[in-house]
Each structure stands twice: as structure tokens, then as C-alpha cells.
């Protein structure tokens, strides 16, 4: 993968903490920053996916879906009778 060099400005205390963490992990600061950005991007994607899933499940069932759900519930109940 191609790399792109960049310069960033961060608070001095944050820089010291990041530098210490990079040394503890045995990685370069560049690797640490890249990993942190990748993690943040994955977290954002996860949040967006969960939001889309919640949106899809928050819409009320159509009458057809409600009927199918009821039929499935009745069928599963009959299958499980006497097994508990």
C-alpha cells in the first residue's frame, strides 16, 4: 500500500502520551497514528451500520409481514409442544 507523508499539529501532552504508547507497543508514531485513524474509521462505519439496521427494523410490519409472523409463531409453538 502506498504511503502519504503528512504533518499534523497536536497538543504537546497528547504527543508525549502517543510517543510513550508507541514505544510501549514497539511501533513507530506513524504506525500508531495510522492504527488510531483506522480504528476510528471502523468505529464510525460500525455506528453507521447499526443505525441503518435500527432504521430498517424500526419501520412497522406491513399487514403481510404481520400475518407471516403470526403464522410462523403458531407453527413454532406447535412444533415445540410437549418438548418442554
N, C-alpha and C positions, 0 to 999 in steps of 0.2 A: 504494500500500500504506500502511496506517495505521501510524503510529509510536507507540511507547510509551516514555515517558521513564522512566529508571531511574537509580539511584545504586549504584555499586559501590565497594568498597574494595580497592585493590591496593597492593602493595609500592611504595614511592617510586621505587626504581631501575627497576622494571618500567614505572611510569608515565612516567618520563623517556625510557626507550627507546622506548616506544609513541608518545609525543609527538613525538620526533625522527623516527621512521619515518613517522608521519602527515604531518609537514611535508615529508619527502623525497618521499613519494608524492603529495603535493598533495591530500590528503583530510582530512576532519575526524577527530578522535579517534573520534567516534561511528561514522563510516563504517568506520574501521579496526577497531574492536571488533566491529561487525556482520559485517564480512567475515571476521574471525578465527573468530567463532562459526559462521558459515555453513560455513566450511572444515572446522571440527571436526565439525560435524554430518554433512557429506558423507562425511568420512573414516570416521566411525562407521557410517554406512549402508553404505559400501563394505565395511568389515570384516564387518558382519553378513551382507551378500550373499555374500561369499566363503565365510564359514562355512557358510551354507546350501548353497551349491554343493558345497563339500567334503563336507558331510554326505550330500548326495544321491549323490555319486559314491563314497562310502566303503562303501556297502552292497553286499554281494556280488550278482552277477548271479543272476537266477533261472535254472533249467535252460533255460527257453525263450529267455531273453536270451543265454545262453552258446551255445546251438545256432545262433541267428540270427547271432551274432558270428562263429562259426566258418564258417558258410556264406558270409557276406559276405567274410571274409578269403580263403577259397578262390576265390570269384568274382573278387575284385580281383586276386588273384595270377594267375589265368588270363588276365585282361584285359591285364595288364602283361607277360606272357611275350613275349620276343623284342623288346620295345621298349627294353630297357636295353642 
